[in-house]
Amino acid sequence: MLLSHGKDITDPSQMQEIRKGIGVCQQQNVLFDFLTVKEHLELYSGLKEVPVEQRDVMVSSLLMEIDLADQRDTLSKDLSGGQKRKLSVGIALIGDPKVIILDEPTSGMDPYARRLIWSLLKEKCKNRVVLLTTHFMDEADILADYKVILSKGRVRCSGSSLFLKNRFGIGYHLNMALAENCNTQPLIELVQSKVEGAEAIRHHGKEMAFSLPVEQVSCFPDLFKALEDNNDSSEGCAAPLLGVTSYGVSMTTLEEVFLQLEGTSEESKISTDDAQETFEQSDANLLAPSDAMNIEDRGCRISGFVDAPNNTGWN
């Protein structure tokens, strides 16, 4: 039996109540060209059977929240792409649904509008079940409690942001802004002496970046002290003396996690393609059944792959 807030979705008599509790924002804007923004929200509030005496207040409030109050009487065909997405999100939220399905809700929005919708969703989606699909890794990081990353139709990994960054990330980034004609060699030696395994990963113009292993996080205070200490002449390694004008530390982003997984996927594909070519040139009669199964699935289990259904308690 499949239940949605205590109601059986296989029971036709309960589906009407279930539908009223579901809000959907599709990837494409499903709007009526000759209805205004306000009329769209009034229409869907009626479909959700919102009490008549509550509709005006609910619609007016939502218009303010999605920042379309000034366009309330504008036909949907005259809205910009970002405004249409805002309206689609508003339609999904009308009627106080308990289950919300959002398919790339902020695509086509400018950065300001995207941040506005993120703030709205964080507030509105409390105590609700929300399924969100997105290509913006920052959006997933900010909005989702539990992430599932898919690549080429397969689940590659799943978990919280902290788990994914620790498991698949490259650690922390130390980004530095440098003065003119800065000699970077003493700076590299300092960072690597304080944090074992640190690597200079980028140096372009007046910017330099290091990757710091996450397991060496306990060594970071010593590094920061060395960079900030201007009084200990024996160290001789204060940031200004080394030509560092400013610096900051950040953790691996979900974007980098995704790229890391894509990289391992491509490496696996190359290795399995080579294995397939070698097999085709050999005598097929010598192939054992177990080997045949491995080649059939083309080596899908790669380094760093997490079998999400088996490791998260899914059934």
Stockholm file with secondary structure:
# STOCKHOLM 1.0

chainA/1-315         MLLSHGKDITDPSQMQEIRKGIGVCQQQNVLFDFLTVKEHLELYSGLKEVPVEQRDVMVSSLLMEIDLADQRDTLSKDLSGGQKRKLSVGIALIGDPKVIILDEPTSGMDPYARRLIWSLLKEKCKNRVVLLTTHFMDEADILADYKVILSKGRVRCSGSSLFLKNRFGIGYHLNMALAENCNTQPLIELVQSKVEGAEAIRHHGKEMAFSLPVEQVSCFPDLFKALEDNNDSSEGCAAPLLGVTSYGVSMTTLEEVFLQLEGTSEESKISTDDAQETFEQSDANLLAPSDAMNIEDRGCRISGFVDAPNNTGWN
#=GR chainA/1-315 SS CCEETTEETTCHHHHHHHHHTEEEECSSCCCCTTSBHHHHHHHHHHHTTCCHHHHHHHHHHHHHHTTCGGGTTSBGGGSCHHHHHHHHHHHHHTTCCSEEEEESTTTTCCHHHHHHHHHHHHHHTTTSEEEEECSCHHHHHHHCSSEEEEETTEEEEEECHHHHHHHHSCCEEEEEEECTTCCHHHHHHHHHHHSTTCEEEEEETTEEEEEECGGGGGGHHHHHHHHHCCSCTTTCCCTGGGTEEEEEEEECCHHHHHHHHHHHHHHHHHHHHHHHHHHHHSCGGGCCHHHHHHHHTTTCCCTTCCCHHHHTTCC
#=GC SS_cons         CCEETTEETTCHHHHHHHHHTEEEECSSCCCCTTSBHHHHHHHHHHHTTCCHHHHHHHHHHHHHHTTCGGGTTSBGGGSCHHHHHHHHHHHHHTTCCSEEEEESTTTTCCHHHHHHHHHHHHHHTTTSEEEEECSCHHHHHHHCSSEEEEETTEEEEEECHHHHHHHHSCCEEEEEEECTTCCHHHHHHHHHHHSTTCEEEEEETTEEEEEECGGGGGGHHHHHHHHHCCSCTTTCCCTGGGTEEEEEEEECCHHHHHHHHHHHHHHHHHHHHHHHHHHHHSCGGGCCHHHHHHHHTTTCCCTTCCCHHHHTTCC
//
